[in-house]
Amino acid sequence: MPRKTIALLVTGAALLALTGCGGDADADGSRTVTVTVGYQSKTINTVTAGTLLRSLGYFEEELGKRGAKDGTTYKVEWQDYATGAPITAQMTAGKIDIGSMGDFPLLLNAARGKQLNRPTRLVAVTGYNLRGGLNTVVTPPDSKLAALKDLRGKKVSTSVGSAADGTLVRALQRAGIDPQKDVRKLNQQPAVGASALQSGSVDALSQFVAWPGLLAYQGRAKALYDGAELNLPTFHGVTVREDFATKRPAVLEDFLRAQIRATEYLHEKPVAAAESVAKATGLPAEVVYLYNGANGIATFDPSVKPELVSALKQDVPVLKSAGLVGEVDVDGFVDDQYIKRAYGSGYGKALATGSGAARSEIWLKDGTTASFDSPAALLGRIAAGRDKVRAAYVPDTTTGTLWFADKAVWVLDGKKLLPFLTPDAAAGYLSGHTGARTVRYTEALKRAS
């Protein structure tokens, strides 16, 4: 074969290698690699791998440093979705490299990847709650439903296959209600379900962050069931195509280093982080802070904790019973080698760090915040200057799940003022405490002052 022909073939092969899997050649012959990241801007417990990370530009910074060393031009394409399902579809089609989603969608991601011979791996965690408080069932504000058992024979909106759906199924089963026969479950996107709740076409809505908090904040819903009552961890995580991780492990580690930096930023500047996410998503900052604040419902930590992996294994039977997955090899799906390398020697410390007990917290209009040892102390501060308060949060007395102080159910027990997320939780307390009674928020404020 002539040398010129051989040279052309080699050049063509080289160009083909560069154009595959996100790489191509620029006009000047330099190499370009595009990394596509799928995220959910309004699922705000993924922000350290999505909305916040994108706004901070940390991933681009990490890739810029790498490009300066290896002569490659790295580009990032961010794709925003409402749920995890389309991210999985795009990943298994080879069009998204890295994605973030909740625990139930992660299992569907694993199952779908295996089915299509495009395996994916769980490589990091974003936000989690060890009791399950990231999911909530809400009803219209004027609803007569007082407890989960009241949902028998009712219509409930949820997103089938989501973590919120998993919470609903488990909660109903514990209440002795068959999720398939005793409840009419409507499979709807979160925004559609929120509209259905407002129009009265459904009796309740079971959803993940930030929908329950948003609807409660807007006065369009009240909490019926706190997912933390299940006392089973729920979390969001980062998944990657196995072929991408194998081909570009250093790029994946750059992403995870950037995520670690975004997590540190959120911890150090929770108010600024909430404002940034609010600006990018259109969500009220007060709602973002409920979940992502200093005492928020979510704990942010990229390390892959054993208790979260254990919870993921317990999620599999729920999805199997709904016919959404077969067997899922969770241990094979979880791959923490990349986050370990991204952390370096600090991984052990991160793995050992847990979430502390939530404290009552106030956010003032001047941008400052303050936390309190008791909900009563927070109420006293509000009563002393209510016009200066932007938002106030209190942890549920039983589960510790944070909620808006003015949306909580307050119980007066002697001199104690105790907040609960739901009427049923308050009723449970009252049943064991003679003389205790529920009081309106305005009365609680007066007594605290």
Summary of the structure (lengths in Angstrom):
residues: 449
radius of gyration: 23.8
end to end distance: 93.4
largest distance: 98.4
contacts: 1631
relative contact order: 0.13
helix: 48%
strand: 23%
